[in-house]
Amino acid sequence: MDQQLSAQKYKALTKISSGDYKAFLYDCDGTLADNMGAHKESYIRVAADDGYVIEGDIIDEFAGLPILNVVGEINKRYNTTFDPVDFAARKHKVFFSEYIEKTQPIDYVVNHLINHAGKVKIGVVSGGSRTSVEKTLQVLGIREMVEVLICAGETTHGKPYADPFLAAAKQLGVEPRHCLVFEDGEPGVQAAEAAGMQWVRIDKI
């Protein structure tokens, strides 16, 4: 993305997010981190290792869901019998060893977080594993600005349920109605709405 377009998107995002908000809650993959292509490749690689060809569009469709749930959706669509826990472990290994250090920021969202840290409370709510999300935030240089991190498996239900966002709000000490969520996928939007929070689709700006 060129600098002029990124600056325009940052300006629009700042305008949208002005208001009586006390916490900003960001998704990680596809929202702060420009890494959805890498995630797709790691899903496709693991499936291929078992002799199956899957398309990357299913990963876009279920962006934001915990990996175990995405594998469940793959099994439904492709009539496969992947063990979700095993698949997730192998996918994590591929992604972590080959892709994560190359993670690039989605500039206008990362800059938005950086410029609001210390002014509002900052949380990251992700369907990824804590290990991957922690490392991704470190690669992006923003881990220290994130006050609360909620990842896959840390609440009873993940996105599209409200649990992860409500957990983040509780830990930050902010009422849901004073939180603004930044997302790039429908499950995350559904979770934000279920939590009683306003939201922004960063990919629609």
N, C-alpha and C positions, 0 to 999 in steps of 0.2 A: 504494500500500500504506500503510495507516495506521501510525502510529508504534508502537502497542502490538503489532501483528502483527510489524512489523519487529524490534522488541526481542525478541520471543519467538523469532523465527527466528535472530537473532544469538546469543542464549543457547544455542540448540540447536546452532548451527554451532560455537560455541566449545567446547561439551562434546564434540562429535564429533571435533574436531581436537586435543583434548588427547592427549598421548602423546609418544613418543620421536621426534618429527619435527624435522628440522633445516632443512627447506625446504618452503615452501608454493608450489605452482605453480597459478596461476589462468588459466583461459580468459578472454578479454576479452568479446566480444559475447555477450550473453545471460547472462553470469555476473557480471562487474563492471559492464557497461554495459547499461542497459535500452534497447537499440536494435534488437532483432530486428524490430520492426514497421517501422522505417525501412529496414532491409536488405531486407525483403520488398518494400516499396514500390519500392525502387530496382531490384530484379530485375524486378518486374512492369512498371515504366515502360520499361526498356530493351527487353524483349520486345515490349511494345505498340508501341514506335517502329518495329519491324519487322513489325507487323501480326499479332502472335501474342498470345493470351490465356493466361496461365499462372496457376495458383492458388498462394497463399502457403504451402499446407501442405507443398509439396515442399521449401521452404526450411527449415521446421521439421524435416522428416524427415532432412535432410542437414546439420543445424547442426553446425558445427565443421570440416567439410571445406573445403579450399581452394576459392576461387571457381571456379577452372578445372575442378575435379572436379564442383562443383555444376552448372555449365553442361553438362558431359558428361551428368549424370543428367537434366537438363531435356531435352536432345536425345533421349535414349532414350525418355523418357516421352511427350514431345509430338511425336516424330518431326520435330523441327526440325533445322536445320543451322547453328546459331549457331557462329561461330568463337570458341572459349573465350577466347583472348587479347584479341580485339576486344571481346567482350561484357564481360569483366572490366574493361577500360579505361574503357568507357562507364559501367558501373555505378559504378566508383570515382568518376568525375567527378560523376555525379548525387548520390551519397551524400555526397561531400566538400563539394560546393558548396551543397547544400540541407538536409542533415540533421545533419551531424556536430556543429555548434556547439550543437545543441539536445539533445545526448545527456544523459540523466539517469542517475544512479547506481542500481544495485541496492543500496540502503543497507546492508543487513545484511552483504553480502559486501564492499563497499568499506570499511565500518567494521572488519570482521574483518581485512582487509589492513592498514589504518592502525594498528590496535592491536597487530599482531604484527610490524610492521616494526621491525628492530633487535633483535628477540628470536629470530627465525628468518630464514633467507635467503628472499628474495621473488623469484619469477620470474613472467612472463606468457608463456603459450604459446598462440598464436592461429593460426587458419587465414586471418586477414585479412592485408592488405598492411601492411608496416611503416609506411608513411606514415599510413594510416588508424588503425592501432593506437596509434602514437605520439601522434597528435592526440587520439584518444579519451581516452587516459590523461591527457593535459594538461588536457583539458576537465574531467575528473573530479578533477583536482588531485592525482593520485597518481603521476605519472610519475617523480618524483625518488626515490620509495620502491622502485621496481622495479629490482632489481640486474641481472637478465638478461631479455632480451626475444627470443623466437624467433617468427618470423612465416612466412607462406606463402613457399615457394620457397627457404627458407634451410637446409633439410635435404633429403636425397635423396628421402625420402618424407614426406608430411604425415600428419595423422590420417586413418584409424584406425591407422596404423603407429606404432611406438614412437619413431621417430627424433626428433621434436621434443622430447618429454619427456626423452629420454636426453641430447640436446644441452644442454638447460637444466640438467640435473643435473650434467653434466660441467663446464659453465662455472661453476656455483656451487660445484663441488668437494664435492658431496654424493652419497653412494651412493643409488641409486634406492629402496632399501628404507626410507630415511629421508626420502623425499619424500611429501607428501600433495597430491593433485590436486583442484582444485575445477572442476567442469564442469556444463554444462546440456544436453549432447547425447550420444547413444550413440557416435558416432565418437570423441569425446574419452575416454569411459570405456574403450572398446576399446583406445585408444592407451595409456592409463595402465596397464591390465592387462598389455598386451604389454611395457611397460617395467618391470614388476615393482613398480609403485607402488600404494599405497592411494588410494582416491578417494572423493569426495563428490559426489552429484548435488544441486546447490543448489536446483533446482526441485522436488525431492521432499521437502524439509524441511517 
